[in-house]
Amino acid sequence: MLRRSPLHPIFFLLLLLNVLTAATADTVPAERYAALPQIDSPRLSPDGRHVAMISSRDGNRASIRVWHNDDTIEWFSPADFEELNWVTWKGSDRLLASLRGSEHTAGKEYGLSRLIFIDLKGKQTVRVQFHEPVPTGHVLIIGREPYHPPNIQDRIISMLPDDPGHILLAASPEDMSHPQAVMVDVEDGEPRLLLRPSGNVVKWLADSRGNIRLKTSLQSADEGATLTYQVRDSERDEWRFLHRSELDRGPRFLPLAFSDGGLLVLADGADGRLALREVDTHTQAFGPVLASDPRCDIEPVTHDENLVGIVDPCGDGVESYFDPDWRKDQAVLQRVLKTPLIEVIDRTKDGRYALVRSFATASAPPAYWYFDQSDVQKKLIHLGDGYEGIPAAAIGATREVIIPALDGTPLPALLTLPPGAPAGPASFVVLPHGGPTAHDSIQFDGIVQFLVSRGYGVLQPQFRGSTGYGAAFQRAGYRQWGRLMQDDVTEATRWLISQKLADPRHICIAGSSYGGYSALMGAAQHPDLYRCSVAIAPVTDPDRLLHDRDDGEFGDIHRARVAGGFGATDIPAPIDLAPKMTVPVLLIHGKRDFTVPVGHTEAMADRLKQAGHPPKLVILDDSDHFFSFAGSRLKMLKAMEEFLGASLNGDPARRS
């Protein structure tokens, strides 16, 4: 699987190997891997004269950096209690930024997001103001909860390209799950209601002009959840039925964007893989397959509300664009930069300016470029690299391997070896991903590359339940925490040994969030297979996590995928298996984590102590679930370096 998995912002695992693979004097310092990206999520202004990006000003936390094409720079920083999610443009003189934070209510920590507008000319910042009920002129729907400021305020429906003064936002001030469509004034942040959901609407989709033309409704029942899609031609027309699909059964149906001929969707073909199709919104008929791959799900490339291309994750990973001008810019820069791995992030309507990302190799950090074609003498300006100070010689090439599961199912996995590693068994880290409905990518992963720079091989098993490999593969992992999903990780580890890639005496399992759960389950189920276990922000009590989520958005759906329904308590829990964890365990967690509360780790540590296997425990006061500060990332790296070095460099026969 080539791409579209978020990087591992919290899987920072530093291992110090035995004498044969010990880090040398020219090893890249840990600080460079712990650093925040120098350029992250950049966007080009509509006039092409400015580039906004998320960057680190003080080396520790993220700010907004704006580069102007006269080579001047401006900075904007969020409040201390908030972190940046993303930034984009509303016109060429105004930024729109998403901030994330948390709030403590009724004994629980809840995540929240907020939107701000930044006027570059007046240097003024305005927040979207959900301070009182959105004025509607209508009676509140019976059964709705009293008004409250919505937790999630950054779900953009449309940037309204033809309206410089407003955006469309999905927000839920009357209940937690059913968003209203709200028009927000960019000058004062005031919202005005456009559409209140009738029924269980969970999502709105607008066309390229900002007209809301599709709504998705969710109906939950004991036998499963159903999604119903309704469409209309304009805001003056009535809604009509388009499609219905079962959320966790039957063919998948994912609307992407409106086209001249209908609605572009990702839909399962006969092979159970997502393919790009166009649906006639009047006849409900599917057009021919526009793009597909029998090995994995096709993934969209979107630009604002438009679908601009696709990428084949099991192919070469190069984005394919529909617009010939986008393809032309890509081809030109492939020749100039001597790499096929070119992605056009933004392009002005007149084609005079473009913002581009390049990769020297598939696993190398990205470089960012400003392409100026406004004059006869075209200019290509290097804006910088995503991660600075990591030389190409330190990058290990990641490749996909296929591993047979116990039942014969082919399991994809990503294998990365240290550059120039000698042949023969090596020390390895098995790194199951979080999610668990996610997948890894062969694109640059700071954690994987950090590990290989220290001499480790890294295996990232794509266990059943992972996304990207078809509906059946993903659904096979539902309700299989600690069972089939864990068996796949175990078989992947044994494959390493059978292929003489890994030294069986020097294998650790590590991960974060669900990956941390898997790391602890591996230590409990197979202490003979793993030398140690590193669990970062782990889920240690799945039933507790589900209980916390039940009153959140779509909690019933999440529970059904993990446990099979309300009241289910048979999910294997690391916290109940502490006596079996006889290998060294390192637990790391941030106190500001509202995704998996720190109580999971604190309770796990207590159980391990009671079982006579006290863990190494690191609690970081300033860390959230994503370890958003470079300082907290570095603390984590150093704690793991010490722990894993001691675990792997001792007597292989000893278990503590």
Wavefront OBJ file of the C-alpha trace (Angstrom):
o trace
v 0.000 0.000 0.000
v 1.736 3.132 -1.188
v -0.004 6.034 0.434
v -2.816 7.933 2.103
v -2.109 6.719 5.597
v -1.407 9.460 8.009
v 2.185 9.525 9.185
v 2.827 7.996 12.565
v 2.983 11.231 14.623
v 3.076 9.276 17.861
v 4.726 5.963 17.076
v 8.183 7.345 17.876
v 10.160 4.282 18.817
v 13.901 4.490 19.279
v 15.800 1.245 19.608
v 19.460 0.785 20.418
v 20.651 -2.509 19.023
v 23.214 -5.046 20.056
v 26.868 -4.457 19.395
v 26.664 -5.632 15.789
v 24.032 -3.005 14.948
v 24.820 -0.251 17.411
v 24.371 3.327 16.210
v 27.526 4.874 14.789
v 28.944 8.327 15.356
v 27.337 9.664 12.155
v 23.829 8.590 13.152
v 21.251 11.318 12.548
v 20.422 12.937 15.905
v 17.119 12.026 17.526
v 16.143 15.703 17.602
v 15.733 15.720 13.804
v 13.205 12.904 13.894
v 11.392 14.406 16.865
v 11.139 17.800 15.175
v 7.856 18.987 13.748
v 7.797 19.233 9.936
v 9.233 22.493 8.657
v 6.539 22.498 5.981
v 3.236 20.729 6.509
v -0.090 21.003 4.640
v 0.919 23.996 2.467
v -1.684 25.844 0.359
v -1.283 28.357 -2.465
v -3.400 31.522 -2.420
v -5.875 31.966 -5.305
v -3.765 34.757 -6.830
v -0.659 32.576 -6.571
v 1.418 35.115 -4.663
v 1.419 33.538 -1.191
v 1.904 30.103 0.338
v 0.470 29.329 3.782
v 1.793 26.324 5.688
v 1.974 24.791 9.128
v 5.501 25.108 10.456
v 7.467 25.290 13.683
v 8.646 28.732 14.683
v 10.176 27.928 18.065
v 11.172 24.342 17.328
v 8.505 22.930 19.651
v 4.940 23.748 18.552
v 3.217 24.462 15.257
v 2.376 27.918 13.902
v 1.168 29.278 10.580
v 3.904 30.527 8.280
v 3.004 32.600 5.209
v 5.611 32.890 2.461
v 5.137 35.730 -0.019
v 6.675 35.637 -3.486
v 8.691 38.744 -2.677
v 10.486 36.344 -0.293
v 9.097 37.854 2.911
v 7.530 35.763 5.678
v 4.791 36.304 8.256
v 3.914 34.145 11.285
v 0.651 33.556 13.142
v 0.446 31.432 16.295
v -2.609 29.858 17.983
v -3.426 30.194 21.667
v -1.406 28.084 24.095
v -4.214 25.586 24.682
v -4.877 24.923 20.986
v -3.044 23.088 18.211
v -3.276 23.558 14.470
v -5.127 21.018 12.327
v -4.966 22.633 8.904
v -4.872 25.964 7.121
v -6.306 27.137 3.796
v -7.222 30.327 1.935
v -10.511 32.216 1.687
v -9.522 34.677 -1.007
v -5.931 35.853 -1.311
v -5.914 38.099 1.771
v -7.611 35.873 4.329
v -6.669 32.555 5.941
v -8.973 29.962 7.429
v -7.414 27.718 10.068
v -8.681 24.765 12.092
v -7.617 24.453 15.718
v -8.028 21.454 17.994
v -8.216 21.267 21.764
v -10.190 19.557 24.504
v -12.589 20.281 27.329
v -13.346 18.435 30.557
v -17.052 17.852 31.167
v -18.811 15.508 33.600
v -15.625 13.666 34.419
v -14.681 13.086 30.762
v -12.293 14.748 28.361
v -13.785 15.617 24.969
v -12.013 16.683 21.813
v -13.112 19.839 20.068
v -12.191 21.888 17.035
v -12.600 25.577 16.267
v -12.254 27.770 13.159
v -10.530 31.129 12.883
v -10.226 33.627 10.046
v -7.007 35.650 9.770
v -7.117 38.911 7.809
v -3.594 39.370 6.426
v -4.134 43.043 5.604
v -5.674 44.142 8.884
v -3.808 41.521 10.958
v -7.079 40.685 12.688
v -8.228 37.261 13.851
v -11.929 36.338 14.056
v -13.363 33.135 15.506
v -16.495 31.438 14.279
v -19.018 32.400 16.971
v -21.427 29.696 18.127
v -22.179 31.665 21.289
v -25.982 31.500 21.058
v -28.590 29.508 19.119
v -28.263 29.900 15.380
v -31.173 32.184 14.331
v -33.644 30.226 12.243
v -37.144 31.640 12.592
v -38.347 28.066 13.063
v -39.484 26.082 16.089
v -36.841 23.698 17.411
v -37.438 20.109 16.410
v -39.059 18.084 19.210
v -36.616 15.671 20.763
v -33.510 17.713 20.069
v -31.258 18.536 22.971
v -30.933 22.136 24.185
v -28.529 24.320 22.273
v -24.840 24.035 23.069
v -21.749 25.162 21.153
v -20.845 22.270 18.842
v -17.647 20.431 19.711
v -16.643 19.987 16.075
v -16.646 23.240 14.129
v -14.241 22.634 11.244
v -16.241 20.423 8.855
v -16.275 22.529 5.706
v -19.092 21.834 3.245
v -17.978 24.436 0.708
v -15.599 27.373 0.482
v -18.210 29.112 -1.742
v -15.793 30.146 -4.507
v -18.237 32.716 -5.921
v -18.977 34.329 -2.549
v -15.935 36.103 -1.046
v -17.707 36.810 2.241
v -18.944 33.403 3.370
v -18.240 29.696 3.738
v -20.548 26.726 4.341
v -19.974 24.763 7.519
v -21.491 21.597 9.022
v -22.110 22.023 12.759
v -24.317 20.378 15.378
v -25.452 22.914 18.009
v -28.664 21.034 18.815
v -27.370 17.482 19.098
v -24.089 15.624 18.805
v -24.630 13.680 15.599
v -26.772 15.508 13.041
v -25.051 18.523 11.514
v -26.847 21.591 10.304
v -25.626 23.394 7.200
v -24.547 26.844 8.313
v -23.345 29.849 6.321
v -20.596 31.699 8.195
v -19.601 35.332 7.643
v -15.813 35.587 7.312
v -15.789 39.185 8.588
v -17.369 38.608 12.000
v -17.588 34.803 12.306
v -21.374 34.858 12.721
v -23.291 31.773 11.501
v -26.662 31.698 9.765
v -28.632 28.473 9.395
v -29.305 27.243 5.867
v -30.473 23.662 6.367
v -31.558 21.854 9.488
v -31.375 18.055 9.138
v -34.696 16.314 8.683
v -34.235 12.783 9.917
v -30.824 11.411 10.758
v -28.695 13.418 8.346
v -24.985 12.918 9.030
v -23.352 14.581 6.014
v -23.944 17.201 3.326
v -22.193 17.441 -0.062
v -22.088 20.564 -2.224
v -21.235 20.947 -5.897
v -18.331 23.076 -7.152
v -20.447 26.250 -6.913
v -21.372 25.636 -3.293
v -24.932 24.401 -3.836
v -25.823 21.646 -1.341
v -27.123 18.810 -3.488
v -26.571 15.562 -1.572
v -27.454 14.527 1.948
v -26.562 11.284 3.691
v -28.798 9.857 6.423
v -27.943 7.117 8.888
v -30.403 4.640 10.365
v -29.112 2.350 13.105
v -30.756 -0.935 14.106
v -29.787 -4.100 15.931
v -29.058 -5.839 12.636
v -26.776 -3.043 11.427
v -26.653 0.522 10.136
v -27.956 1.744 6.783
v -26.927 4.826 4.811
v -29.480 6.528 2.558
v -28.423 9.090 -0.042
v -30.795 11.740 -1.375
v -30.010 14.213 -4.137
v -31.473 17.303 -5.769
v -30.605 19.335 -8.868
v -30.720 22.740 -7.193
v -31.659 24.360 -3.906
v -35.158 25.006 -5.300
v -35.849 21.330 -5.982
v -37.145 18.594 -3.724
v -34.898 15.829 -2.433
v -35.190 12.468 -4.208
v -33.826 9.012 -3.449
v -30.479 8.082 -5.032
v -28.969 5.065 -3.271
v -29.066 2.976 -0.107
v -26.229 0.841 1.317
v -25.526 -1.103 4.472
v -22.655 0.405 6.400
v -20.819 -2.826 7.237
v -22.349 -5.256 4.757
v -22.814 -5.310 1.007
v -21.112 -3.108 -1.604
v -19.631 0.164 -0.401
v -20.751 3.502 -1.877
v -18.724 6.665 -1.199
v -19.803 9.924 -2.894
v -16.884 12.180 -3.804
v -17.948 15.135 -5.945
v -20.470 16.275 -8.506
v -19.499 16.204 -12.172
v -21.083 17.556 -15.340
v -22.725 14.190 -15.922
v -23.745 13.216 -12.415
v -22.043 12.191 -9.199
v -18.532 10.729 -8.977
v -18.324 7.941 -6.409
v -16.076 5.191 -5.179
v -18.098 1.983 -5.316
v -17.239 -1.673 -4.890
v -16.890 -3.680 -8.059
v -17.375 -7.410 -8.439
v -13.908 -7.932 -6.939
v -14.845 -6.054 -3.748
v -12.399 -3.225 -4.428
v -13.360 0.443 -4.574
v -13.378 1.750 -8.145
v -14.142 5.193 -9.538
v -17.570 5.391 -11.210
v -20.042 8.074 -12.256
v -23.686 7.750 -11.206
v -26.573 9.312 -13.097
v -28.470 11.121 -10.343
v -31.791 10.788 -12.230
v -31.714 7.153 -13.349
v -29.463 5.920 -10.479
v -27.475 4.018 -13.138
v -23.754 3.451 -12.754
v -21.485 4.410 -15.632
v -18.408 2.419 -16.657
v -15.422 1.986 -14.341
v -13.138 4.998 -14.722
v -10.261 3.672 -12.600
v -9.679 0.512 -10.560
v -7.104 -2.013 -9.362
v -7.998 -5.608 -8.462
v -5.405 -5.582 -5.666
v -6.617 -2.663 -3.586
v -8.993 0.286 -3.312
v -8.494 3.255 -5.621
v -8.063 6.505 -3.656
v -9.215 10.003 -4.647
v -7.122 13.134 -5.034
v -9.271 16.099 -4.058
v -8.746 19.839 -4.289
v -11.186 21.847 -2.209
v -14.594 20.417 -3.209
v -13.405 19.009 -6.530
v -12.082 15.611 -7.536
v -8.933 16.370 -9.554
v -7.436 12.906 -9.898
v -6.855 9.477 -8.467
v -3.946 7.451 -7.157
v -3.503 3.699 -7.358
v -1.998 2.670 -4.003
v -0.861 -0.687 -5.385
v 0.624 0.869 -8.496
v 3.496 3.323 -8.778
v 1.916 5.786 -6.365
v 1.982 8.640 -8.904
v -1.097 10.842 -8.841
v -3.051 10.847 -12.120
v -4.911 14.070 -12.908
v -8.007 14.589 -15.044
v -7.137 18.147 -16.118
v -4.602 18.230 -18.997
v -3.006 21.404 -17.608
v -2.348 19.686 -14.268
v -0.871 16.737 -16.157
v 1.320 19.085 -18.208
v 2.778 20.767 -15.105
v 3.392 17.366 -13.544
v 5.217 16.098 -16.649
v 7.386 19.228 -16.899
v 8.488 18.969 -13.285
v 9.085 15.226 -13.537
v 11.690 16.040 -16.195
v 13.179 19.022 -14.367
v 13.399 17.382 -10.931
v 14.276 13.961 -12.371
v 11.712 12.018 -10.383
v 8.330 10.570 -11.363
v 7.021 11.300 -7.857
v 5.520 14.745 -8.436
v 2.268 15.940 -6.864
v 0.532 19.195 -7.773
v -0.947 20.528 -4.529
v -2.469 23.758 -5.863
v -2.652 25.534 -9.200
v -4.114 28.956 -9.980
v -6.991 29.090 -12.453
v -4.874 30.947 -15.019
v -2.074 28.381 -14.693
v 0.577 31.006 -13.905
v 1.482 29.625 -10.480
v 1.522 26.181 -8.898
v 2.531 24.630 -5.593
v 4.221 21.259 -5.967
v 5.525 18.429 -3.786
v 8.282 16.047 -4.910
v 9.895 12.894 -3.557
v 13.402 11.771 -4.518
v 12.312 8.216 -3.744
v 9.023 6.769 -2.542
v 10.223 6.663 1.090
v 12.106 9.986 1.137
v 10.835 13.125 2.895
v 8.884 15.513 0.649
v 10.331 18.675 -0.874
v 8.115 21.660 -1.721
v 8.376 23.951 -4.746
v 6.820 27.182 -5.993
v 6.418 27.022 -9.779
v 6.167 30.477 -11.387
v 5.143 30.461 -15.058
v 4.026 34.095 -15.146
v 6.960 35.130 -17.339
v 8.812 33.718 -20.308
v 11.587 32.813 -17.909
v 9.875 30.232 -15.746
v 11.076 29.965 -12.143
v 11.089 27.004 -9.796
v 11.717 28.061 -6.198
v 12.562 25.494 -3.523
v 10.458 26.410 -0.497
v 12.071 23.777 1.716
v 11.833 20.167 2.813
v 9.247 18.672 5.088
v 11.948 17.282 7.362
v 15.336 18.939 7.321
v 18.676 17.404 8.205
v 17.814 13.792 7.352
v 20.232 12.769 4.564
v 19.229 10.475 1.732
v 21.844 7.950 2.870
v 19.882 7.443 6.110
v 16.608 6.575 4.330
v 15.674 2.915 4.129
v 13.615 1.791 1.137
v 10.195 0.453 2.102
v 8.668 -2.303 0.008
v 5.510 -4.364 0.163
v 5.681 -8.080 0.931
v 2.888 -10.646 1.023
v 2.687 -12.987 4.017
v 0.403 -16.052 4.205
v -1.960 -16.019 7.177
v -2.824 -19.197 9.081
v -5.897 -19.694 6.879
v -3.997 -18.888 3.695
v -5.238 -15.299 3.309
v -2.518 -13.104 1.749
v -1.495 -10.441 4.259
v 0.195 -7.319 2.883
v 3.004 -5.907 4.998
v 5.592 -3.172 4.620
v 9.237 -4.154 5.107
v 12.012 -1.629 5.648
v 15.661 -2.574 6.122
v 18.497 -0.270 7.199
v 20.481 1.157 4.279
v 23.493 -1.034 3.581
v 22.462 -3.654 6.131
v 24.469 -6.889 5.846
v 22.698 -10.052 4.792
v 21.410 -12.305 7.523
v 19.014 -12.095 10.464
v 18.774 -8.681 12.103
v 17.086 -7.120 15.081
v 13.530 -6.152 14.219
v 10.628 -4.067 15.406
v 7.151 -5.287 14.502
v 4.997 -2.159 14.270
v 1.215 -2.695 13.972
v -0.621 0.482 13.053
v -3.262 2.347 15.012
v -6.863 2.849 13.997
v -7.370 -0.014 13.591
v -9.378 0.919 10.473
v -6.369 2.474 8.765
v -3.341 1.362 6.806
v 0.337 2.172 6.494
v 2.139 3.740 3.538
v 5.527 3.374 1.900
v 5.818 7.153 1.804
v 8.130 8.792 4.318
v 7.323 7.686 7.849
v 9.433 9.428 10.470
v 9.167 6.581 12.963
v 10.086 3.836 10.523
v 13.044 5.818 9.206
v 14.153 6.679 12.714
v 14.230 3.006 13.579
v 16.172 1.943 10.516
v 18.692 4.734 11.084
v 19.478 2.948 14.364
v 20.021 -0.338 12.567
v 16.618 -1.961 12.967
v 14.513 -3.697 10.415
v 10.853 -2.709 10.639
v 7.811 -4.770 9.660
v 4.378 -3.120 9.458
v 1.757 -5.876 9.107
v -1.515 -4.873 7.463
v -3.676 -7.176 9.537
v -7.297 -7.905 8.725
v -9.364 -4.908 9.708
v -6.967 -2.607 7.829
v -8.417 -0.351 5.163
v -7.395 -0.201 1.528
v -7.464 -3.890 0.591
v -11.142 -4.368 -0.111
v -14.346 -4.634 1.881
v -13.976 -8.302 2.820
v -10.441 -7.798 4.154
v -11.490 -4.846 6.309
v -14.683 -6.439 7.615
v -12.855 -9.658 8.490
v -11.294 -7.690 11.347
v -14.564 -6.497 12.866
v -15.067 -7.869 16.385
v -11.636 -9.541 16.186
v -9.569 -7.446 18.597
v -7.046 -9.748 20.247
v -8.129 -12.646 18.055
v -7.802 -12.863 14.262
v -6.276 -9.386 14.023
v -3.637 -10.337 16.563
v -3.076 -13.726 14.908
v -2.170 -11.905 11.700
v 0.473 -9.853 13.548
v 1.847 -13.035 15.104
v 2.072 -14.811 11.749
v 3.835 -11.807 10.234
v 6.418 -11.974 13.019
v 6.966 -15.700 12.480
v 7.345 -15.066 8.757
v 10.269 -12.745 9.501
v 11.989 -15.580 11.323
v 11.196 -18.188 8.675
v 12.664 -15.931 5.989
v 15.808 -15.479 8.086
v 15.248 -11.727 8.099
v 14.894 -11.401 11.867
v 16.988 -12.774 14.704
v 14.366 -14.595 16.835
v 16.197 -13.473 19.981
v 15.933 -9.806 19.053
v 12.368 -8.909 18.095
v 10.272 -6.302 19.871
v 6.661 -5.371 19.198
v 5.640 -1.731 19.439
v 2.748 0.529 18.526
v 0.477 3.372 19.487
v -3.243 3.602 20.249
v -4.690 0.373 18.797
v -1.091 -0.502 17.881
v -0.258 -0.171 21.582
v -3.108 -2.559 22.391
v -1.631 -5.005 19.864
v 1.853 -4.605 21.352
v 0.547 -5.522 24.824
v -1.518 -8.425 23.499
v 1.553 -9.736 21.718
v 3.508 -9.639 24.976
v 0.703 -11.459 26.796
v -0.043 -14.108 24.188
v 3.495 -14.798 22.953
v 6.166 -13.830 25.491
v 8.400 -16.410 23.802
v 8.214 -14.526 20.484
v 8.926 -10.964 21.586
v 11.882 -9.719 23.574
v 9.966 -6.664 24.795
v 6.869 -4.553 24.212
v 6.451 -0.798 23.785
v 2.913 0.562 24.113
v 2.315 4.257 23.423
v -1.068 5.731 24.378
v -2.449 2.177 24.334
v -6.004 0.978 24.671
v -5.677 -1.373 27.652
v -9.376 -1.811 28.476
v -11.495 -1.907 25.281
v -14.784 -2.075 27.173
v -13.895 1.076 29.076
v -13.051 2.812 25.806
v -16.352 1.794 24.254
v -18.264 2.940 27.322
v -16.598 6.344 27.026
v -17.517 6.507 23.346
v -21.161 5.444 23.678
v -22.330 8.988 24.301
v -20.153 10.352 21.509
v -20.884 10.720 17.827
v -22.050 7.385 16.326
v -20.893 5.463 19.396
v -23.247 2.610 18.559
v -21.558 2.088 15.205
v -18.067 2.025 16.694
v -19.154 -0.497 19.334
v -20.721 -2.822 16.747
v -17.438 -2.971 14.817
v -15.397 -3.747 17.914
v -17.674 -5.743 20.188
v -20.780 -6.700 18.266
v -23.303 -4.654 20.234
v -24.089 -3.057 23.573
v -23.299 -5.076 26.663
v -20.539 -7.127 25.010
v -17.647 -7.541 27.449
v -15.721 -10.439 25.948
v -13.090 -8.370 24.132
v -9.618 -9.570 25.207
v -8.162 -6.821 27.400
v -4.456 -6.358 28.181
v -5.390 -5.102 31.630
v -6.738 -8.594 32.436
v -3.622 -10.349 31.106
v -0.920 -8.625 33.164
v 0.285 -11.864 34.830
v 1.158 -13.272 31.402
v 3.325 -10.286 30.400
v 6.713 -11.599 31.501
v 8.764 -9.584 28.995
v 9.861 -6.006 29.713
v 7.097 -3.495 28.997
v 7.403 0.226 28.395
v 4.252 2.340 28.748
v 4.191 5.944 27.475
v 1.186 8.265 27.617
v 0.387 11.964 27.548
v -1.831 13.551 30.188
v -3.563 15.683 27.547
v -4.754 12.651 25.587
v -8.548 12.818 25.145
v -8.649 10.115 22.451
v -7.404 7.341 24.738
v -7.320 8.802 28.270
v -4.152 8.379 30.292
v -6.119 6.289 32.803
v -5.715 3.311 30.456
v -1.967 3.337 30.947
v -2.073 4.165 34.655
v -4.403 1.228 35.315
v -2.220 -1.076 33.188
v 0.850 -0.065 35.154
v -0.909 -0.848 38.437
v -1.954 -4.306 37.201
v 1.578 -5.108 36.040
v 2.978 -4.090 39.414
v 0.443 -6.279 41.188
v 1.449 -9.190 38.936
v 5.109 -8.749 39.853
v 6.092 -7.331 36.457
v 6.496 -3.594 37.036
v 6.743 -1.729 33.720
v 8.825 1.236 32.772
v 6.246 4.039 32.983
v 6.581 7.451 31.312
v 3.763 9.982 31.745
v 4.263 13.237 29.825
v 2.409 16.258 31.179
v 2.409 18.250 27.930
v 1.495 15.502 25.456
v -1.762 14.784 23.651
v -2.615 11.620 21.713
v -0.576 12.847 18.750
v 2.489 14.104 20.642
v 2.051 17.456 18.944
v 5.039 19.151 20.594
v 8.584 18.358 19.502
v 9.707 18.463 23.117
v 7.358 15.673 24.155
v 8.339 13.627 21.105
v 11.985 13.886 22.061
v 11.275 12.805 25.642
v 9.511 9.782 24.261
v 12.401 8.935 21.955
v 14.953 9.079 24.722
v 12.857 7.013 27.099
v 12.523 4.307 24.472
v 16.183 4.426 23.540
v 17.169 3.615 27.089
v 14.481 0.964 27.578
v 14.887 -0.863 24.289
v 18.637 -0.747 24.388
v 18.595 -2.457 27.769
v 15.981 -5.001 26.656
v 17.668 -6.005 23.419
v 21.286 -5.864 24.470
v 20.936 -8.188 27.474
v 21.173 -11.975 27.560
v 18.707 -13.197 24.878
v 17.705 -16.126 27.080
v 16.803 -13.925 30.037
v 13.266 -12.723 30.609
v 12.630 -10.147 33.311
l 1 2 3 4 5 6 7 8 9 10 11 12 13 14 15 16 17 18 19 20 21 22 23 24 25 26 27 28 29 30 31 32 33 34 35 36 37 38 39 40 41 42 43 44 45 46 47 48 49 50 51 52 53 54 55 56 57 58 59 60 61 62 63 64 65 66 67 68 69 70 71 72 73 74 75 76 77 78 79 80 81 82 83 84 85 86 87 88 89 90 91 92 93 94 95 96 97 98 99 100 101 102 103 104 105 106 107 108 109 110 111 112 113 114 115 116 117 118 119 120 121 122 123 124 125 126 127 128 129 130 131 132 133 134 135 136 137 138 139 140 141 142 143 144 145 146 147 148 149 150 151 152 153 154 155 156 157 158 159 160 161 162 163 164 165 166 167 168 169 170 171 172 173 174 175 176 177 178 179 180 181 182 183 184 185 186 187 188 189 190 191 192 193 194 195 196 197 198 199 200 201 202 203 204 205 206 207 208 209 210 211 212 213 214 215 216 217 218 219 220 221 222 223 224 225 226 227 228 229 230 231 232 233 234 235 236 237 238 239 240 241 242 243 244 245 246 247 248 249 250 251 252 253 254 255 256 257 258 259 260 261 262 263 264 265 266 267 268 269 270 271 272 273 274 275 276 277 278 279 280 281 282 283 284 285 286 287 288 289 290 291 292 293 294 295 296 297 298 299 300 301 302 303 304 305 306 307 308 309 310 311 312 313 314 315 316 317 318 319 320 321 322 323 324 325 326 327 328 329 330 331 332 333 334 335 336 337 338 339 340 341 342 343 344 345 346 347 348 349 350 351 352 353 354 355 356 357 358 359 360 361 362 363 364 365 366 367 368 369 370 371 372 373 374 375 376 377 378 379 380 381 382 383 384 385 386 387 388 389 390 391 392 393 394 395 396 397 398 399 400 401 402 403 404 405 406 407 408 409 410 411 412 413 414 415 416 417 418 419 420 421 422 423 424 425 426 427 428 429 430 431 432 433 434 435 436 437 438 439 440 441 442 443 444 445 446 447 448 449 450 451 452 453 454 455 456 457 458 459 460 461 462 463 464 465 466 467 468 469 470 471 472 473 474 475 476 477 478 479 480 481 482 483 484 485 486 487 488 489 490 491 492 493 494 495 496 497 498 499 500 501 502 503 504 505 506 507 508 509 510 511 512 513 514 515 516 517 518 519 520 521 522 523 524 525 526 527 528 529 530 531 532 533 534 535 536 537 538 539 540 541 542 543 544 545 546 547 548 549 550 551 552 553 554 555 556 557 558 559 560 561 562 563 564 565 566 567 568 569 570 571 572 573 574 575 576 577 578 579 580 581 582 583 584 585 586 587 588 589 590 591 592 593 594 595 596 597 598 599 600 601 602 603 604 605 606 607 608 609 610 611 612 613 614 615 616 617 618 619 620 621 622 623 624 625 626 627 628 629 630 631 632 633 634 635 636 637 638 639 640 641 642 643 644 645 646 647 648 649 650 651 652 653 654 655 656
